[in-house]
Amino acid sequence: MPAPPPEDIFPFERLPAECRLHVLSFLDEEDKCRCALVCLSWSRLVRSRRLWREADYRRRPGPPARRGLLVSGGEFRRWRTWVRRYTRHLVWRRAGLRRLRASFDLADRRHGWAALLGRLLDSVHCRDLRVLDLDWTFTLLEPLDLSHQDRITKVDQVSSFQALLSRLTRTCPRISQVVLPFDWSVRSVSLLTRFQRLRVLELRSFWVFRGVAPAALQTLAAALPDLRSLTLQVLVPLGSLGVTYSLESRSLEFLDVSPSRGLVWSRFRLPALLELRARRAVRGVTLDRRARLRIQSRWPCLDRVLRDGAPRLQVLNGERLSPTWGDRGDQGDGRLGAVLDQCCYCPDHLDSWLW
């Protein structure tokens, strides 16, 4: 095949280094490694830490993994080897991490996942880490032999998580987005509030039998001055029926509590809130009318909570509200009442003995 004329060859080498790095940044990690084999010039370019901004341990060779997937011992060992080689690769490349995504049971000392993440944070440049998506309660792939899991307790998991979170507060102060299970202990709340640049926060349920103290939720939201988006999965235990929660934040614009169960609000102070997502979950518990009304009488209507505490609200459960919805006695076009029937726990919107 004849060589193309000179004018048909893209002059990649003549581009400034900034432009070449920008072009290579669109490649995945395997393609970047292939580019490093082209020539010495490209090899030096690929070594730039600016091309290694993400550590994604959820990406793995072969079919995508899912939570709770059990694999053979051989496949697990191959995946574990890949994880360790991937970590060494990031260290050797002197990665400048912006995003960290992982799913490891940090209390599993047999495989040392907590130590592996600790070595990674100590060996790469992570001062500019922005996104932390970490499930510290389970390992993405588990071998069929789970006998060692019997020795791992919830206390061990929380302890290992708090140790890693404490390390992150010192090494990664610029984190702005966090997604993780949360135990809502006093120490965990205190550690999370140290990330003063947080803008997006998604907290999932850690243990269904452990409730969330109303003061913990209030403290967390009030202590994050730049928080814009908050997603909560709070599973209120049956023993905490009747407990209500309040939320205060001057910056919060988006609140999603639809993954929660039994989360009842008594007060909002959210002057910037624009969108709320919430739903009422059936508890599957039968109560007689007197007991039900005695509990519900403590709960204010969500309509009043929103009118008093979220005056700028525009969207509720995907429904755009009337501009005058906040006026006293104004039910708008009726859409607000229909939405409240789906998410409010007060006696006016919940008339069922089955929770």
C-alpha positions as CSV (number, residue, x, y, z in Angstrom):
1,M,0.0,0.0,0.0
2,P,1.5,3.4,-1.0
3,A,2.4,5.8,1.8
4,P,-0.1,8.6,2.3
5,P,1.0,12.1,1.1
6,P,2.6,14.2,3.8
7,E,-0.4,16.6,3.9
8,D,-2.7,13.6,5.0
9,I,-0.6,12.8,8.1
10,F,-1.8,14.5,11.3
11,P,1.2,16.3,12.9
12,F,0.6,15.0,16.4
13,E,4.2,15.5,17.5
14,R,4.0,19.1,16.5
15,L,1.2,19.8,18.9
16,P,2.0,21.4,22.3
17,A,2.5,19.0,25.1
18,E,-0.8,20.2,26.8
19,C,-2.8,19.4,23.6
20,R,-1.2,15.9,23.3
21,L,-2.0,15.1,26.9
22,H,-5.5,16.3,26.4
23,V,-5.9,14.0,23.4
24,L,-4.5,11.0,25.2
25,S,-6.7,11.7,28.3
26,F,-9.7,10.3,26.3
27,L,-8.2,6.8,26.1
28,D,-8.8,4.1,28.6
29,E,-6.0,2.7,30.7
30,E,-5.1,-0.2,28.4
31,D,-4.9,2.0,25.3
32,K,-2.7,4.4,27.2
33,C,-0.3,1.5,28.0
34,R,-0.3,0.5,24.3
35,C,0.5,4.1,23.3
36,A,3.5,4.0,25.6
37,L,5.0,1.2,23.4
38,V,4.9,3.3,20.2
39,C,8.1,5.3,20.7
40,L,10.2,6.9,23.4
41,S,8.5,10.3,23.0
42,W,5.0,8.8,23.6
43,S,6.3,6.7,26.4
44,R,7.5,9.8,28.2
45,L,4.2,11.5,27.5
46,V,2.2,8.7,28.9
47,R,4.2,8.8,32.2
48,S,2.6,12.1,33.0
49,R,0.6,11.8,36.2
50,R,-2.1,13.9,34.6
51,L,-3.1,10.9,32.4
52,W,-3.6,8.7,35.5
53,R,-6.4,10.5,37.3
54,E,-8.7,7.5,38.1
55,A,-8.3,4.4,40.3
56,D,-11.3,2.2,39.4
57,Y,-11.1,-1.1,41.2
58,R,-14.6,-2.0,40.1
59,R,-13.4,-2.3,36.5
60,R,-12.1,-5.8,36.0
61,P,-11.2,-8.0,33.1
62,G,-14.0,-10.1,31.7
63,P,-17.8,-9.7,32.4
64,P,-18.8,-7.0,34.8
65,A,-19.2,-8.0,38.4
66,R,-22.2,-7.5,40.6
67,R,-22.8,-7.3,44.3
68,G,-22.7,-10.7,46.0
69,L,-21.2,-12.5,43.0
70,L,-19.5,-15.8,44.1
71,V,-16.7,-17.1,41.9
72,S,-14.4,-20.0,42.0
73,G,-11.2,-19.9,44.0
74,G,-9.1,-19.7,40.8
75,E,-11.1,-16.8,39.4
76,F,-10.8,-14.9,42.7
77,R,-7.1,-15.4,42.8
78,R,-6.7,-14.1,39.3
79,W,-8.8,-11.1,40.2
80,R,-6.8,-10.5,43.4
81,T,-3.6,-10.6,41.3
82,W,-5.1,-8.1,38.9
83,V,-6.0,-5.8,41.8
84,R,-2.4,-5.9,43.2
85,R,-0.8,-5.4,39.7
86,Y,-3.2,-2.5,39.0
87,T,-2.2,-0.9,42.3
88,R,1.5,-1.2,41.5
89,H,0.9,0.2,38.0
90,L,-0.7,3.3,39.5
91,V,2.1,3.7,41.9
92,W,4.8,3.3,39.2
93,R,2.9,5.8,36.9
94,R,2.9,8.3,39.8
95,A,-0.8,8.8,39.4
96,G,-2.4,12.1,40.3
97,L,-5.7,10.8,41.4
98,R,-9.0,12.7,40.9
99,R,-11.4,9.7,41.3
100,L,-11.2,6.6,43.5
101,R,-13.8,3.9,43.0
102,A,-13.5,0.6,45.0
103,S,-15.5,-2.1,46.7
104,F,-13.6,-4.0,49.4
105,D,-14.5,-5.3,52.8
106,L,-12.0,-3.3,54.7
107,A,-12.2,-5.6,57.7
108,D,-11.0,-8.6,55.7
109,R,-7.4,-8.8,57.0
110,R,-6.8,-12.1,55.3
111,H,-6.7,-10.4,51.9
112,G,-5.5,-7.0,53.3
113,W,-7.8,-4.7,51.3
114,A,-7.5,-1.8,53.8
115,A,-3.7,-2.1,53.7
116,L,-3.7,-2.1,49.9
117,L,-5.7,1.2,49.8
118,G,-3.5,2.7,52.4
119,R,-0.4,1.9,50.4
120,L,-2.0,3.4,47.3
121,L,-2.9,6.7,49.1
122,D,0.7,6.9,50.5
123,S,2.4,6.3,47.2
124,V,0.5,8.4,44.7
125,H,-0.4,12.1,44.5
126,C,-3.9,12.3,45.9
127,R,-4.1,15.9,47.2
128,D,-6.4,16.7,44.3
129,L,-8.7,13.7,44.8
130,R,-12.3,14.9,44.1
131,V,-14.5,11.8,43.9
132,L,-14.7,9.0,46.4
133,D,-17.0,6.1,45.6
134,L,-16.2,3.4,48.2
135,D,-18.3,0.4,49.4
136,W,-16.3,-0.7,52.4
137,T,-18.7,-3.4,53.5
138,F,-18.2,-6.1,50.8
139,T,-15.6,-7.2,48.3
140,L,-16.7,-7.1,44.7
141,L,-15.8,-10.7,44.0
142,E,-15.9,-13.3,46.8
143,P,-14.5,-16.9,46.6
144,L,-16.8,-19.8,47.2
145,D,-15.0,-20.5,50.4
146,L,-16.5,-17.9,52.8
147,S,-15.4,-19.5,56.1
148,H,-13.1,-16.5,57.0
149,Q,-16.1,-14.2,56.7
150,D,-17.5,-15.7,59.9
151,R,-14.7,-13.9,61.9
152,I,-15.5,-10.5,60.5
153,T,-17.9,-8.4,62.6
154,K,-19.7,-5.1,62.1
155,V,-17.5,-3.5,64.7
156,D,-14.4,-4.6,62.7
157,Q,-15.9,-3.1,59.6
158,V,-16.7,0.3,61.2
159,S,-13.3,0.5,62.8
160,S,-11.5,-0.2,59.5
161,F,-13.7,2.3,57.7
162,Q,-13.0,5.0,60.3
163,A,-9.3,4.5,60.1
164,L,-9.4,4.9,56.3
165,L,-11.7,7.9,56.5
166,S,-9.3,9.5,59.0
167,R,-6.4,9.0,56.6
168,L,-8.4,10.5,53.8
169,T,-9.1,13.7,55.8
170,R,-5.3,14.2,56.0
171,T,-4.3,13.2,52.6
172,C,-7.3,14.2,50.4
173,P,-8.7,17.5,51.8
174,R,-10.3,18.5,48.4
175,I,-12.8,15.7,48.1
176,S,-16.1,17.2,46.7
177,Q,-18.2,14.1,46.0
178,V,-18.6,11.1,48.3
179,V,-20.7,7.9,47.8
180,L,-20.5,5.2,50.5
181,P,-22.4,3.2,53.2
182,F,-22.4,5.1,56.4
183,D,-22.8,3.9,60.0
184,W,-23.8,7.3,61.6
185,S,-21.7,6.9,64.7
186,V,-20.5,10.0,66.4
187,R,-16.9,9.5,65.2
188,S,-17.9,8.8,61.6
189,V,-20.0,11.9,61.5
190,S,-17.2,14.0,62.9
191,L,-14.7,12.6,60.4
192,L,-17.1,13.3,57.4
193,T,-17.7,16.9,58.4
194,R,-13.9,17.6,58.0
195,F,-14.4,17.5,54.2
196,Q,-15.5,21.1,54.0
197,R,-15.5,21.2,50.2
198,L,-18.1,18.5,49.9
199,R,-20.8,19.4,47.3
200,V,-22.4,16.0,46.5
201,L,-23.0,13.4,49.2
202,E,-24.7,10.0,48.9
203,L,-25.0,7.9,52.1
204,R,-26.3,4.4,52.0
205,S,-27.6,2.2,54.8
206,F,-24.9,0.2,56.6
207,W,-26.9,-2.0,59.0
208,V,-30.7,-2.3,59.1
209,F,-30.8,-2.9,62.8
210,R,-29.0,0.3,63.7
211,G,-30.9,3.5,63.6
212,V,-29.8,7.1,62.9
213,A,-29.9,9.6,65.7
214,P,-31.7,12.8,64.7
215,A,-28.9,14.9,66.1
216,A,-26.4,13.1,63.8
217,L,-28.2,13.9,60.7
218,Q,-28.7,17.5,61.7
219,T,-25.1,17.9,62.7
220,L,-23.8,16.5,59.4
221,A,-25.9,18.7,57.1
222,A,-25.3,21.9,59.1
223,A,-21.5,21.4,59.2
224,L,-21.0,21.2,55.4
225,P,-21.1,24.8,54.0
226,D,-20.9,23.9,50.3
227,L,-23.2,20.9,50.2
228,R,-25.5,21.1,47.1
229,S,-26.8,17.5,46.7
230,L,-27.7,15.0,49.4
231,T,-29.0,11.5,48.9
232,L,-29.9,9.4,52.0
233,Q,-30.8,5.8,52.5
234,V,-32.0,5.7,56.1
235,L,-33.8,2.6,57.3
236,V,-35.6,3.6,60.5
237,P,-36.0,0.5,62.8
238,L,-39.4,-0.5,64.0
239,G,-38.3,0.3,67.5
240,S,-37.8,3.9,66.5
241,L,-41.3,4.5,65.2
242,G,-42.4,8.0,66.2
243,V,-38.9,9.5,65.8
244,T,-38.8,12.6,63.6
245,Y,-35.9,14.3,61.9
246,S,-35.0,17.9,61.1
247,L,-32.6,19.2,58.5
248,E,-30.8,22.5,58.2
249,S,-28.5,23.7,55.4
250,R,-28.1,27.1,53.7
251,S,-26.6,25.6,50.5
252,L,-28.5,22.4,49.8
253,E,-30.4,22.5,46.5
254,F,-31.2,18.8,45.9
255,L,-32.4,16.3,48.5
256,D,-33.3,12.7,47.7
257,V,-34.6,10.5,50.5
258,S,-36.6,8.2,48.4
259,P,-34.3,5.2,49.2
260,S,-35.2,5.7,52.9
261,R,-37.8,3.8,54.9
262,G,-39.8,5.4,57.8
263,L,-38.0,8.7,57.6
264,V,-40.4,11.4,58.9
265,W,-39.5,15.1,58.8
266,S,-40.5,17.5,61.5
267,R,-38.7,20.6,60.3
268,F,-36.7,21.9,57.4
269,R,-34.5,25.0,57.2
270,L,-33.5,24.7,53.6
271,P,-33.7,28.2,52.0
272,A,-31.9,27.1,48.8
273,L,-33.7,23.7,48.2
274,L,-35.1,23.4,44.6
275,E,-35.9,19.7,44.3
276,L,-37.0,17.0,46.8
277,R,-37.5,13.3,46.2
278,A,-39.3,11.3,48.9
279,R,-41.6,8.3,49.2
280,R,-43.6,6.6,51.9
281,A,-42.5,2.9,52.4
282,V,-45.0,0.3,53.6
283,R,-43.5,-1.3,56.7
284,G,-45.6,-4.5,56.7
285,V,-46.6,-4.0,60.4
286,T,-50.3,-4.1,61.5
287,L,-51.3,-1.6,64.1
288,D,-54.7,-1.0,65.7
289,R,-56.2,2.4,64.9
290,R,-55.5,3.9,68.4
291,A,-51.8,2.9,68.4
292,R,-51.4,4.2,64.9
293,L,-53.0,7.6,65.6
294,R,-51.0,8.0,68.8
295,I,-47.8,7.7,66.8
296,Q,-49.0,9.7,63.8
297,S,-50.2,12.6,66.0
298,R,-46.5,13.4,66.7
299,W,-45.8,13.9,63.0
300,P,-46.4,17.2,61.2
301,C,-47.7,17.2,57.6
302,L,-44.9,17.3,55.0
303,D,-46.9,20.1,53.3
304,R,-46.4,22.4,56.4
305,V,-42.8,21.4,56.7
306,L,-42.1,22.4,53.1
307,R,-44.0,25.6,53.3
308,D,-42.2,26.7,56.4
309,G,-38.7,25.5,55.6
310,A,-38.3,25.2,51.8
311,P,-39.8,28.3,50.2
312,R,-37.9,28.0,46.9
313,L,-38.9,24.4,46.2
314,Q,-39.8,23.9,42.5
315,V,-39.9,20.1,42.0
316,L,-41.4,17.4,44.3
317,N,-41.0,13.8,43.1
318,G,-40.5,14.9,39.5
319,E,-43.7,17.1,39.6
320,R,-43.1,20.8,38.9
321,L,-45.0,22.8,41.5
322,S,-47.1,25.9,40.9
323,P,-45.2,29.1,41.4
324,T,-47.7,30.0,44.2
325,W,-47.6,26.6,46.0
326,G,-46.1,28.2,49.1
327,D,-49.0,30.6,49.7
328,R,-51.1,29.7,52.7
329,G,-54.2,27.9,51.7
330,D,-53.2,27.5,48.1
331,Q,-53.1,23.9,46.8
332,G,-52.1,25.0,43.3
333,D,-53.4,22.7,40.6
334,G,-53.9,19.7,42.9
335,R,-50.6,18.1,41.9
336,L,-49.0,18.9,45.3
337,G,-51.8,17.1,47.1
338,A,-51.4,14.0,44.9
339,V,-47.7,13.9,45.5
340,L,-48.2,14.3,49.3
341,D,-50.4,11.2,49.2
342,Q,-47.4,9.2,48.1
343,C,-44.8,10.5,50.5
344,C,-46.4,12.0,53.7
345,Y,-46.9,10.0,56.9
346,C,-49.3,12.3,58.6
347,P,-52.9,11.1,59.3
348,D,-54.4,13.3,56.5
349,H,-52.3,11.5,53.9
350,L,-51.9,8.0,55.4
351,D,-55.0,6.1,56.3
352,S,-53.9,2.5,56.6
353,W,-53.2,0.1,59.5
354,L,-50.6,-1.6,57.5
355,W,-47.1,0.1,57.8
